Amino acid sequence: MNHIINLKHQEEEQFEEEPREEDFATSPKKKRRRISKERVVFMFVLFLFTSLAWNLTIWKTKWRAVFMQNNQVYFGKFLAIPFWPNAYISDVYYLEVLQPLQPPQNGSVSPESQPQVTLIKLGNELHGPTDLIIIPKNQILFWETMKNDSQVVKAILSTKSGKK
């Protein structure tokens, strides 16, 4: 029994010790290392916020063509955030190519025998999707910023304004 009481007394003594001043003191090298780590973290966070703000600004203003691995091309406002697994396209359009059912018999080329390319706004499909596509970045081959005078941008703007 005395042995148990002595153990309890020893444990209490261990917890009653006050921390020593040496425990809190750090060497100048450790302080510099900690400060430099803090600076690196701060710079990284600053980089992320800056790139996000820049991407959001570009996203709202530029029309882009996004080329996918499955040979599909989407047109719209594109956002790819660094270190994010997905990219986003809003205000989405895509091309639909209608091939004629039968080629002309006499071998001549007529306007009816040429494929018709139509610009389609995403959202009118049978399954009723919203006007935002979330795409895994590993499915994107590349993207391009389109000029304001490109045929696709002109067609999109005329569709948006109600003209056809």
PyMOL commands that place a pseudoatom at each C-alpha (Angstrom):
pseudoatom trace, name=CA, resn=MET, resi=1, chain=A, elem=C, hetatm=0, pos=[0.000, 0.000, 0.000]
pseudoatom trace, name=CA, resn=ASN, resi=2, chain=A, elem=C, hetatm=0, pos=[2.869, 2.347, 0.797]
pseudoatom trace, name=CA, resn=HIS, resi=3, chain=A, elem=C, hetatm=0, pos=[4.299, 1.559, -2.583]
pseudoatom trace, name=CA, resn=ILE, resi=4, chain=A, elem=C, hetatm=0, pos=[1.079, 2.706, -4.341]
pseudoatom trace, name=CA, resn=ILE, resi=5, chain=A, elem=C, hetatm=0, pos=[0.951, 5.923, -2.333]
pseudoatom trace, name=CA, resn=ASN, resi=6, chain=A, elem=C, hetatm=0, pos=[4.585, 6.672, -3.231]
pseudoatom trace, name=CA, resn=LEU, resi=7, chain=A, elem=C, hetatm=0, pos=[3.816, 6.221, -6.948]
pseudoatom trace, name=CA, resn=LYS, resi=8, chain=A, elem=C, hetatm=0, pos=[0.874, 8.598, -6.735]
pseudoatom trace, name=CA, resn=HIS, resi=9, chain=A, elem=C, hetatm=0, pos=[3.028, 11.108, -4.896]
pseudoatom trace, name=CA, resn=GLN, resi=10, chain=A, elem=C, hetatm=0, pos=[5.728, 10.862, -7.581]
pseudoatom trace, name=CA, resn=GLU, resi=11, chain=A, elem=C, hetatm=0, pos=[3.154, 11.394, -10.348]
pseudoatom trace, name=CA, resn=GLU, resi=12, chain=A, elem=C, hetatm=0, pos=[1.793, 14.478, -8.601]
pseudoatom trace, name=CA, resn=GLU, resi=13, chain=A, elem=C, hetatm=0, pos=[5.311, 15.891, -8.308]
pseudoatom trace, name=CA, resn=GLN, resi=14, chain=A, elem=C, hetatm=0, pos=[5.872, 15.403, -12.020]
pseudoatom trace, name=CA, resn=PHE, resi=15, chain=A, elem=C, hetatm=0, pos=[2.783, 17.435, -12.878]
pseudoatom trace, name=CA, resn=GLU, resi=16, chain=A, elem=C, hetatm=0, pos=[3.458, 20.139, -10.334]
pseudoatom trace, name=CA, resn=GLU, resi=17, chain=A, elem=C, hetatm=0, pos=[6.761, 21.134, -11.924]
pseudoatom trace, name=CA, resn=GLU, resi=18, chain=A, elem=C, hetatm=0, pos=[6.593, 24.460, -13.661]
pseudoatom trace, name=CA, resn=PRO, resi=19, chain=A, elem=C, hetatm=0, pos=[7.948, 24.738, -17.171]
pseudoatom trace, name=CA, resn=ARG, resi=20, chain=A, elem=C, hetatm=0, pos=[11.507, 25.940, -17.295]
pseudoatom trace, name=CA, resn=GLU, resi=21, chain=A, elem=C, hetatm=0, pos=[12.550, 29.010, -19.209]
pseudoatom trace, name=CA, resn=GLU, resi=22, chain=A, elem=C, hetatm=0, pos=[14.912, 26.922, -21.345]
pseudoatom trace, name=CA, resn=ASP, resi=23, chain=A, elem=C, hetatm=0, pos=[11.900, 25.015, -22.697]
pseudoatom trace, name=CA, resn=PHE, resi=24, chain=A, elem=C, hetatm=0, pos=[10.571, 28.181, -24.335]
pseudoatom trace, name=CA, resn=ALA, resi=25, chain=A, elem=C, hetatm=0, pos=[13.860, 29.507, -25.604]
pseudoatom trace, name=CA, resn=THR, resi=26, chain=A, elem=C, hetatm=0, pos=[14.600, 28.761, -29.232]
pseudoatom trace, name=CA, resn=SER, resi=27, chain=A, elem=C, hetatm=0, pos=[17.802, 29.235, -31.097]
pseudoatom trace, name=CA, resn=PRO, resi=28, chain=A, elem=C, hetatm=0, pos=[18.081, 32.022, -33.698]
pseudoatom trace, name=CA, resn=LYS, resi=29, chain=A, elem=C, hetatm=0, pos=[18.354, 29.384, -36.438]
pseudoatom trace, name=CA, resn=LYS, resi=30, chain=A, elem=C, hetatm=0, pos=[15.039, 27.836, -35.412]
pseudoatom trace, name=CA, resn=LYS, resi=31, chain=A, elem=C, hetatm=0, pos=[13.416, 31.274, -35.322]
pseudoatom trace, name=CA, resn=ARG, resi=32, chain=A, elem=C, hetatm=0, pos=[14.716, 32.078, -38.812]
pseudoatom trace, name=CA, resn=ARG, resi=33, chain=A, elem=C, hetatm=0, pos=[13.575, 28.704, -40.097]
pseudoatom trace, name=CA, resn=ARG, resi=34, chain=A, elem=C, hetatm=0, pos=[10.107, 29.221, -38.612]
pseudoatom trace, name=CA, resn=ILE, resi=35, chain=A, elem=C, hetatm=0, pos=[9.899, 32.727, -40.061]
pseudoatom trace, name=CA, resn=SER, resi=36, chain=A, elem=C, hetatm=0, pos=[10.990, 31.542, -43.492]
pseudoatom trace, name=CA, resn=LYS, resi=37, chain=A, elem=C, hetatm=0, pos=[8.395, 28.734, -43.408]
pseudoatom trace, name=CA, resn=GLU, resi=38, chain=A, elem=C, hetatm=0, pos=[5.744, 31.290, -42.504]
pseudoatom trace, name=CA, resn=ARG, resi=39, chain=A, elem=C, hetatm=0, pos=[6.854, 33.467, -45.413]
pseudoatom trace, name=CA, resn=VAL, resi=40, chain=A, elem=C, hetatm=0, pos=[6.679, 30.534, -47.830]
pseudoatom trace, name=CA, resn=VAL, resi=41, chain=A, elem=C, hetatm=0, pos=[3.178, 29.644, -46.667]
pseudoatom trace, name=CA, resn=PHE, resi=42, chain=A, elem=C, hetatm=0, pos=[2.106, 33.289, -46.899]
pseudoatom trace, name=CA, resn=MET, resi=43, chain=A, elem=C, hetatm=0, pos=[3.525, 33.629, -50.427]
pseudoatom trace, name=CA, resn=PHE, resi=44, chain=A, elem=C, hetatm=0, pos=[1.810, 30.410, -51.513]
pseudoatom trace, name=CA, resn=VAL, resi=45, chain=A, elem=C, hetatm=0, pos=[-1.564, 31.569, -50.173]
pseudoatom trace, name=CA, resn=LEU, resi=46, chain=A, elem=C, hetatm=0, pos=[-1.049, 34.968, -51.796]
pseudoatom trace, name=CA, resn=PHE, resi=47, chain=A, elem=C, hetatm=0, pos=[-0.239, 33.262, -55.110]
pseudoatom trace, name=CA, resn=LEU, resi=48, chain=A, elem=C, hetatm=0, pos=[-3.399, 31.143, -54.904]
pseudoatom trace, name=CA, resn=PHE, resi=49, chain=A, elem=C, hetatm=0, pos=[-5.662, 34.107, -54.187]
pseudoatom trace, name=CA, resn=THR, resi=50, chain=A, elem=C, hetatm=0, pos=[-4.025, 36.244, -56.878]
pseudoatom trace, name=CA, resn=SER, resi=51, chain=A, elem=C, hetatm=0, pos=[-4.305, 33.543, -59.521]
pseudoatom trace, name=CA, resn=LEU, resi=52, chain=A, elem=C, hetatm=0, pos=[-7.900, 32.844, -58.504]
pseudoatom trace, name=CA, resn=ALA, resi=53, chain=A, elem=C, hetatm=0, pos=[-8.813, 36.531, -58.779]
pseudoatom trace, name=CA, resn=TRP, resi=54, chain=A, elem=C, hetatm=0, pos=[-7.065, 36.797, -62.140]
pseudoatom trace, name=CA, resn=ASN, resi=55, chain=A, elem=C, hetatm=0, pos=[-8.791, 33.649, -63.439]
pseudoatom trace, name=CA, resn=LEU, resi=56, chain=A, elem=C, hetatm=0, pos=[-12.190, 34.868, -62.262]
pseudoatom trace, name=CA, resn=THR, resi=57, chain=A, elem=C, hetatm=0, pos=[-11.666, 38.161, -64.091]
pseudoatom trace, name=CA, resn=ILE, resi=58, chain=A, elem=C, hetatm=0, pos=[-10.650, 36.397, -67.301]
pseudoatom trace, name=CA, resn=TRP, resi=59, chain=A, elem=C, hetatm=0, pos=[-13.508, 33.905, -66.866]
pseudoatom trace, name=CA, resn=LYS, resi=60, chain=A, elem=C, hetatm=0, pos=[-16.112, 36.652, -66.973]
pseudoatom trace, name=CA, resn=THR, resi=61, chain=A, elem=C, hetatm=0, pos=[-14.716, 38.441, -70.012]
pseudoatom trace, name=CA, resn=LYS, resi=62, chain=A, elem=C, hetatm=0, pos=[-13.093, 36.053, -72.508]
pseudoatom trace, name=CA, resn=TRP, resi=63, chain=A, elem=C, hetatm=0, pos=[-14.681, 33.502, -74.830]
pseudoatom trace, name=CA, resn=ARG, resi=64, chain=A, elem=C, hetatm=0, pos=[-12.705, 30.285, -75.039]
pseudoatom trace, name=CA, resn=ALA, resi=65, chain=A, elem=C, hetatm=0, pos=[-12.705, 27.118, -77.117]
pseudoatom trace, name=CA, resn=VAL, resi=66, chain=A, elem=C, hetatm=0, pos=[-12.051, 24.042, -74.961]
pseudoatom trace, name=CA, resn=PHE, resi=67, chain=A, elem=C, hetatm=0, pos=[-10.855, 20.953, -76.825]
pseudoatom trace, name=CA, resn=MET, resi=68, chain=A, elem=C, hetatm=0, pos=[-11.606, 17.647, -75.122]
pseudoatom trace, name=CA, resn=GLN, resi=69, chain=A, elem=C, hetatm=0, pos=[-9.942, 14.245, -75.432]
pseudoatom trace, name=CA, resn=ASN, resi=70, chain=A, elem=C, hetatm=0, pos=[-13.139, 12.786, -76.950]
pseudoatom trace, name=CA, resn=ASN, resi=71, chain=A, elem=C, hetatm=0, pos=[-12.869, 15.258, -79.901]
pseudoatom trace, name=CA, resn=GLN, resi=72, chain=A, elem=C, hetatm=0, pos=[-15.718, 17.410, -78.549]
pseudoatom trace, name=CA, resn=VAL, resi=73, chain=A, elem=C, hetatm=0, pos=[-15.193, 21.182, -78.532]
pseudoatom trace, name=CA, resn=TYR, resi=74, chain=A, elem=C, hetatm=0, pos=[-17.052, 23.478, -76.153]
pseudoatom trace, name=CA, resn=PHE, resi=75, chain=A, elem=C, hetatm=0, pos=[-17.233, 27.257, -76.434]
pseudoatom trace, name=CA, resn=GLY, resi=76, chain=A, elem=C, hetatm=0, pos=[-17.896, 29.470, -73.442]
pseudoatom trace, name=CA, resn=LYS, resi=77, chain=A, elem=C, hetatm=0, pos=[-16.468, 31.209, -70.406]
pseudoatom trace, name=CA, resn=PHE, resi=78, chain=A, elem=C, hetatm=0, pos=[-13.714, 28.923, -69.109]
pseudoatom trace, name=CA, resn=LEU, resi=79, chain=A, elem=C, hetatm=0, pos=[-12.186, 28.774, -65.626]
pseudoatom trace, name=CA, resn=ALA, resi=80, chain=A, elem=C, hetatm=0, pos=[-9.284, 26.537, -64.576]
pseudoatom trace, name=CA, resn=ILE, resi=81, chain=A, elem=C, hetatm=0, pos=[-8.104, 27.178, -61.019]
pseudoatom trace, name=CA, resn=PRO, resi=82, chain=A, elem=C, hetatm=0, pos=[-4.516, 26.113, -60.247]
pseudoatom trace, name=CA, resn=PHE, resi=83, chain=A, elem=C, hetatm=0, pos=[-4.248, 22.968, -58.104]
pseudoatom trace, name=CA, resn=TRP, resi=84, chain=A, elem=C, hetatm=0, pos=[-7.977, 22.272, -58.586]
pseudoatom trace, name=CA, resn=PRO, resi=85, chain=A, elem=C, hetatm=0, pos=[-8.928, 18.932, -60.185]
pseudoatom trace, name=CA, resn=ASN, resi=86, chain=A, elem=C, hetatm=0, pos=[-11.792, 20.326, -62.264]
pseudoatom trace, name=CA, resn=ALA, resi=87, chain=A, elem=C, hetatm=0, pos=[-12.291, 23.120, -64.763]
pseudoatom trace, name=CA, resn=TYR, resi=88, chain=A, elem=C, hetatm=0, pos=[-15.537, 25.008, -65.363]
pseudoatom trace, name=CA, resn=ILE, resi=89, chain=A, elem=C, hetatm=0, pos=[-17.246, 26.272, -68.504]
pseudoatom trace, name=CA, resn=SER, resi=90, chain=A, elem=C, hetatm=0, pos=[-20.301, 28.522, -68.297]
pseudoatom trace, name=CA, resn=ASP, resi=91, chain=A, elem=C, hetatm=0, pos=[-22.443, 30.026, -71.052]
pseudoatom trace, name=CA, resn=VAL, resi=92, chain=A, elem=C, hetatm=0, pos=[-21.711, 26.847, -73.025]
pseudoatom trace, name=CA, resn=TYR, resi=93, chain=A, elem=C, hetatm=0, pos=[-22.138, 26.292, -76.763]
pseudoatom trace, name=CA, resn=TYR, resi=94, chain=A, elem=C, hetatm=0, pos=[-21.052, 23.419, -78.976]
pseudoatom trace, name=CA, resn=LEU, resi=95, chain=A, elem=C, hetatm=0, pos=[-21.115, 22.562, -82.669]
pseudoatom trace, name=CA, resn=GLU, resi=96, chain=A, elem=C, hetatm=0, pos=[-23.503, 20.050, -84.183]
pseudoatom trace, name=CA, resn=VAL, resi=97, chain=A, elem=C, hetatm=0, pos=[-22.647, 18.718, -87.638]
pseudoatom trace, name=CA, resn=LEU, resi=98, chain=A, elem=C, hetatm=0, pos=[-25.531, 17.352, -89.703]
pseudoatom trace, name=CA, resn=GLN, resi=99, chain=A, elem=C, hetatm=0, pos=[-24.433, 15.085, -92.539]
pseudoatom trace, name=CA, resn=PRO, resi=100, chain=A, elem=C, hetatm=0, pos=[-26.701, 14.589, -95.576]
pseudoatom trace, name=CA, resn=LEU, resi=101, chain=A, elem=C, hetatm=0, pos=[-28.336, 11.170, -95.630]
pseudoatom trace, name=CA, resn=GLN, resi=102, chain=A, elem=C, hetatm=0, pos=[-27.189, 10.265, -99.134]
pseudoatom trace, name=CA, resn=PRO, resi=103, chain=A, elem=C, hetatm=0, pos=[-24.479, 11.740, -101.337]
pseudoatom trace, name=CA, resn=PRO, resi=104, chain=A, elem=C, hetatm=0, pos=[-25.585, 13.120, -104.719]
pseudoatom trace, name=CA, resn=GLN, resi=105, chain=A, elem=C, hetatm=0, pos=[-25.872, 10.510, -107.478]
pseudoatom trace, name=CA, resn=ASN, resi=106, chain=A, elem=C, hetatm=0, pos=[-24.134, 12.462, -110.209]
pseudoatom trace, name=CA, resn=GLY, resi=107, chain=A, elem=C, hetatm=0, pos=[-21.025, 13.237, -108.107]
pseudoatom trace, name=CA, resn=SER, resi=108, chain=A, elem=C, hetatm=0, pos=[-21.576, 17.008, -108.178]
pseudoatom trace, name=CA, resn=VAL, resi=109, chain=A, elem=C, hetatm=0, pos=[-21.160, 19.052, -105.031]
pseudoatom trace, name=CA, resn=SER, resi=110, chain=A, elem=C, hetatm=0, pos=[-24.240, 21.026, -104.087]
pseudoatom trace, name=CA, resn=PRO, resi=111, chain=A, elem=C, hetatm=0, pos=[-25.049, 23.049, -100.963]
pseudoatom trace, name=CA, resn=GLU, resi=112, chain=A, elem=C, hetatm=0, pos=[-27.494, 20.330, -99.913]
pseudoatom trace, name=CA, resn=SER, resi=113, chain=A, elem=C, hetatm=0, pos=[-24.750, 17.683, -100.015]
pseudoatom trace, name=CA, resn=GLN, resi=114, chain=A, elem=C, hetatm=0, pos=[-22.416, 19.648, -97.722]
pseudoatom trace, name=CA, resn=PRO, resi=115, chain=A, elem=C, hetatm=0, pos=[-22.555, 19.003, -93.964]
pseudoatom trace, name=CA, resn=GLN, resi=116, chain=A, elem=C, hetatm=0, pos=[-24.430, 21.692, -92.045]
pseudoatom trace, name=CA, resn=VAL, resi=117, chain=A, elem=C, hetatm=0, pos=[-22.731, 23.038, -88.944]
pseudoatom trace, name=CA, resn=THR, resi=118, chain=A, elem=C, hetatm=0, pos=[-24.993, 24.503, -86.261]
pseudoatom trace, name=CA, resn=LEU, resi=119, chain=A, elem=C, hetatm=0, pos=[-24.022, 26.255, -83.036]
pseudoatom trace, name=CA, resn=ILE, resi=120, chain=A, elem=C, hetatm=0, pos=[-26.105, 24.814, -80.163]
pseudoatom trace, name=CA, resn=LYS, resi=121, chain=A, elem=C, hetatm=0, pos=[-26.617, 26.406, -76.742]
pseudoatom trace, name=CA, resn=LEU, resi=122, chain=A, elem=C, hetatm=0, pos=[-26.251, 23.910, -73.890]
pseudoatom trace, name=CA, resn=GLY, resi=123, chain=A, elem=C, hetatm=0, pos=[-29.437, 23.540, -71.882]
pseudoatom trace, name=CA, resn=ASN, resi=124, chain=A, elem=C, hetatm=0, pos=[-32.044, 22.638, -74.492]
pseudoatom trace, name=CA, resn=GLU, resi=125, chain=A, elem=C, hetatm=0, pos=[-31.188, 18.926, -74.555]
pseudoatom trace, name=CA, resn=LEU, resi=126, chain=A, elem=C, hetatm=0, pos=[-33.614, 16.196, -73.514]
pseudoatom trace, name=CA, resn=HIS, resi=127, chain=A, elem=C, hetatm=0, pos=[-32.053, 15.736, -70.078]
pseudoatom trace, name=CA, resn=GLY, resi=128, chain=A, elem=C, hetatm=0, pos=[-32.240, 19.503, -69.360]
pseudoatom trace, name=CA, resn=PRO, resi=129, chain=A, elem=C, hetatm=0, pos=[-28.692, 20.336, -68.220]
pseudoatom trace, name=CA, resn=THR, resi=130, chain=A, elem=C, hetatm=0, pos=[-27.776, 23.638, -66.617]
pseudoatom trace, name=CA, resn=ASP, resi=131, chain=A, elem=C, hetatm=0, pos=[-25.508, 26.092, -68.382]
pseudoatom trace, name=CA, resn=LEU, resi=132, chain=A, elem=C, hetatm=0, pos=[-22.390, 25.024, -66.474]
pseudoatom trace, name=CA, resn=ILE, resi=133, chain=A, elem=C, hetatm=0, pos=[-20.078, 22.138, -67.282]
pseudoatom trace, name=CA, resn=ILE, resi=134, chain=A, elem=C, hetatm=0, pos=[-17.640, 20.799, -64.702]
pseudoatom trace, name=CA, resn=ILE, resi=135, chain=A, elem=C, hetatm=0, pos=[-14.864, 18.881, -66.437]
pseudoatom trace, name=CA, resn=PRO, resi=136, chain=A, elem=C, hetatm=0, pos=[-11.960, 16.928, -64.943]
pseudoatom trace, name=CA, resn=LYS, resi=137, chain=A, elem=C, hetatm=0, pos=[-8.799, 18.685, -66.106]
pseudoatom trace, name=CA, resn=ASN, resi=138, chain=A, elem=C, hetatm=0, pos=[-7.292, 15.407, -67.277]
pseudoatom trace, name=CA, resn=GLN, resi=139, chain=A, elem=C, hetatm=0, pos=[-10.015, 15.225, -69.976]
pseudoatom trace, name=CA, resn=ILE, resi=140, chain=A, elem=C, hetatm=0, pos=[-8.979, 18.559, -71.526]
pseudoatom trace, name=CA, resn=LEU, resi=141, chain=A, elem=C, hetatm=0, pos=[-6.402, 18.591, -74.311]
pseudoatom trace, name=CA, resn=PHE, resi=142, chain=A, elem=C, hetatm=0, pos=[-6.063, 22.378, -74.501]
pseudoatom trace, name=CA, resn=TRP, resi=143, chain=A, elem=C, hetatm=0, pos=[-8.036, 25.611, -74.651]
pseudoatom trace, name=CA, resn=GLU, resi=144, chain=A, elem=C, hetatm=0, pos=[-7.767, 28.740, -76.736]
pseudoatom trace, name=CA, resn=THR, resi=145, chain=A, elem=C, hetatm=0, pos=[-8.960, 32.281, -76.207]
pseudoatom trace, name=CA, resn=MET, resi=146, chain=A, elem=C, hetatm=0, pos=[-11.077, 33.363, -79.175]
pseudoatom trace, name=CA, resn=LYS, resi=147, chain=A, elem=C, hetatm=0, pos=[-10.920, 36.785, -80.788]
pseudoatom trace, name=CA, resn=ASN, resi=148, chain=A, elem=C, hetatm=0, pos=[-13.999, 38.974, -80.615]
pseudoatom trace, name=CA, resn=ASP, resi=149, chain=A, elem=C, hetatm=0, pos=[-14.253, 38.960, -84.409]
pseudoatom trace, name=CA, resn=SER, resi=150, chain=A, elem=C, hetatm=0, pos=[-14.138, 35.145, -84.774]
pseudoatom trace, name=CA, resn=GLN, resi=151, chain=A, elem=C, hetatm=0, pos=[-17.099, 33.515, -86.518]
pseudoatom trace, name=CA, resn=VAL, resi=152, chain=A, elem=C, hetatm=0, pos=[-17.996, 31.509, -83.413]
pseudoatom trace, name=CA, resn=VAL, resi=153, chain=A, elem=C, hetatm=0, pos=[-17.995, 34.549, -81.102]
pseudoatom trace, name=CA, resn=LYS, resi=154, chain=A, elem=C, hetatm=0, pos=[-20.053, 36.530, -83.617]
pseudoatom trace, name=CA, resn=ALA, resi=155, chain=A, elem=C, hetatm=0, pos=[-22.564, 33.661, -83.832]
pseudoatom trace, name=CA, resn=ILE, resi=156, chain=A, elem=C, hetatm=0, pos=[-22.754, 33.389, -80.034]
pseudoatom trace, name=CA, resn=LEU, resi=157, chain=A, elem=C, hetatm=0, pos=[-23.274, 37.131, -79.610]
pseudoatom trace, name=CA, resn=SER, resi=158, chain=A, elem=C, hetatm=0, pos=[-25.941, 37.233, -82.319]
pseudoatom trace, name=CA, resn=THR, resi=159, chain=A, elem=C, hetatm=0, pos=[-27.723, 34.263, -80.692]
pseudoatom trace, name=CA, resn=LYS, resi=160, chain=A, elem=C, hetatm=0, pos=[-27.573, 35.963, -77.295]
pseudoatom trace, name=CA, resn=SER, resi=161, chain=A, elem=C, hetatm=0, pos=[-28.978, 39.189, -78.706]
pseudoatom trace, name=CA, resn=GLY, resi=162, chain=A, elem=C, hetatm=0, pos=[-31.885, 37.312, -80.319]
pseudoatom trace, name=CA, resn=LYS, resi=163, chain=A, elem=C, hetatm=0, pos=[-30.730, 37.582, -83.939]
pseudoatom trace, name=CA, resn=LYS, resi=164, chain=A, elem=C, hetatm=0, pos=[-30.030, 34.548, -86.034]
for i in range(1, 164): cmd.bond("trace and resi %d" % i, "trace and resi %d" % (i + 1))
show_as sticks, trace
zoom trace
